C-alpha cells in the first residue's frame, strides 16, 4: 500500500536527486522562517520546488505561476488511492478551513501522479468532494514526472492487467508561497490543527 513508501523508499529516491528530507531542528541562520521550521533539507529549501506546466481540472494548461498565486498546500496523490490520499487531502482541507477562520487564505492543491486515469473530469469530481477550493492538476506522463521531480516526490505505478492498479507514492504536503517558493514540508501524521498552526507561523512571518 502507498503508506509504506513515505519512509525508506521515498528517502532513497530523493537522495538520488541530491535532496534529503529530515526532521531535525534548524538553528538560527537569519532565516525569517527559522522559528517556524521543524525540518531540514540537505541542499537547502531552494532545492525543492520549481516551475511546472500541467493541466487543470478545468482542462486548461497552467503553469506554477498561474496556480500558486497565494499560499498553497501541495500534495501529490491519485484519485483511485484506497487509503492515504483521502485521509491526507481531507486533513489538508480541514487545515485550510482552520486557517481561513484565522484570516489566512490558503489553496489546497492536488497534483495527480496517475495521469492515465486522472483526467480533468475525474479530478474535478474528486476535489469537489474534498473541498470547494481544492484545485486538481494532471497532465502528460512527462509533465507529471517533471513536477514530481521538482518536489522530490516519489511515485511508481504497479504493473497490472486491468485498470485497478495501485500507485506507490510519497505522502508529504508542501507549503509553497507565491513570492518565496517552497518553505516547508509536512508529514502525514500531523493532525489538521497542528498543520494549521505550523502553516500559520510561516504566513505570519511573511
N, C-alpha and C positions, 0 to 999 in steps of 0.2 A: 504494500500500500504506500501511497505517497508520503505519509508521515514519517516513514523510516528513512527518508532521504534528506531530511532537514539537517542532519548531522554530518556523519563521516563522508557520505557521497558528495554532499554539497561542498564541504571544505576541500575535498580532493579536487573538485572541478575548479573552484575559484582559485585554489593555489596555482593551478595550471595557467590561470590568467594573470598571475602575479598579484593576486589580492587575497588576503586572509581576513575573514571576519571573526572577531573575538569578542569576549565580554569582559575585558579588562577596563579599569577606570583610568581615564586620561588625567594627566597632571596639568598644571597651569601652563598655558602656552600663548597667552594673548588672544586666543580664540574667543570671540564674543559668545559662542555657544558652549564654551568649556563647562560652565556649571550644569548644563543640561545633558551632557554626553554620558552615556553608560557603556559605550562600546569603543573599540579602537580598530582601525583598519590599516594594515600594512600598506604603505604607499600613500596613505592619507585619504581624506574623503574625496579628493579630486579624482581618484582612480575609479570611483563608482559613478554611474550615470553618464548621460551624453545624449546627443541627438538621435532621433529615430523618425522613421516615416512608417505609418501604419494606416489601417482602415478603421474608421469609426463604426459604431453600431448603426449610424445613420447611413452608412455606405460611402461616406466622403473620405478621401485620402487626407490625412492630417499629419502634422509634424509635432514634435515635442513643444515647440513654441506656440502652436495652435491650442494645445491641450493644457499645458501646465502654466496657466495664467494666474493661479493662486496656489496657496499651499496645498500639496497633493499627497495622498497616501497611495503609493503604487504597489500593486500586488500582481504577481504572475501566477496564473492557475488555468483551469479549464472547466467548462460548464458541466461536463459529464463526471467530474470528480465526485466520488461517492462519500468522501469523509472530510478531509481538512478544508477544502475550498468553501463549502457552505458555512462552516463554522468561522473560518478566518474572515470571510467577506462580511458576514453579519457582525462579527466583533468590530471590524473596521468601521462599518456603517454606524454601529452604536456609539463608537468613539466620536465619529463626526457629529452625531446629534448632541453629545455632551459638549463638544467644543462649540457647536452652534449656540447652545444655551449660554455659553460664556462670551459670545460675541465674536467667535472665530469662524470664518468661512473656509472650509476645507473640502477639497474634492476627493471622493473615493474613486480610484481608478483601477480597473481590472483589465489586465493585458493577457489575452489567451495564449497558451503555449500549445494549442491544438487547432491550428488553422483549418484542418481538413473538415472538422465537424462544426467548429465555432464560426459560422457565417455571421454577418451583421445582424440578421433577423434573430438568430439563436441568442446572440449576445444581448440584444435589445430586450428580449423576454427575460433573460436571466437577471440582468441588472435591475430591471423594473421590479422584480420580485424581491430584491435585496434592499434597495434604497432609491428614492426618486431622483437623487442627484448623482447616483453612480454612473460612470461612463465606462463602456466596454470597448476595447480595441482588439482587432485581429489583423490579419494581413497575409501575405505570402509566406511560405516557409523561410525564405531568405530574409524577409523583413522581421519576422519573429526572432529568428536566430540573431540578427544584429542587435535588436532591442534587448534581448535577454543577455547577450554577451556584455553589453554596456553596463548592465546592473549585476553582472556575475551571477545571474540566475540560472540554475541548473534545470534541465528537463530532458526527458527521454521517453518516447512512446514505446509501449510493449509491442512486440510482434503479435499479430492476431490475424485470424482468417475471416473475421467479421468486423462490424463497426463497433463492437462492445469492448474495445481495448482500453487499457488504463495508461495514464501518463505519469511517470515519476517526476516530481519537481520539487524545488526548494520552496520554502514557505515563509520567507522573510517579507515584511512590509517595509517599504522605503518612504521616508519623508523627504520630499523634494520641494524646494522653494523656487519661485519663478526667477528671481534675480540672483539667487545664490547657487542653485542646483541641489544636488543630494547633500543632506546634512546628517542623516541618521538612519539606522535600520532597527527594526523591532522583531523579536522572535514571537512565535505564535502562542507561547504560554503566558503572555502578558494579558490580563483581562482588560476590558474596554475602558474602565475608569483609570487604570494605571496608564494605558496607552494615551488616553486623552490628556492626562496630567503631564506626561513627558512631551507630547507634541506641543501643548500649551506653553511649556517652558521655552521651547525654541521660538514660537511665534511671538512671545512677549519680549524675547531678546533681539528681535529684528529691529 
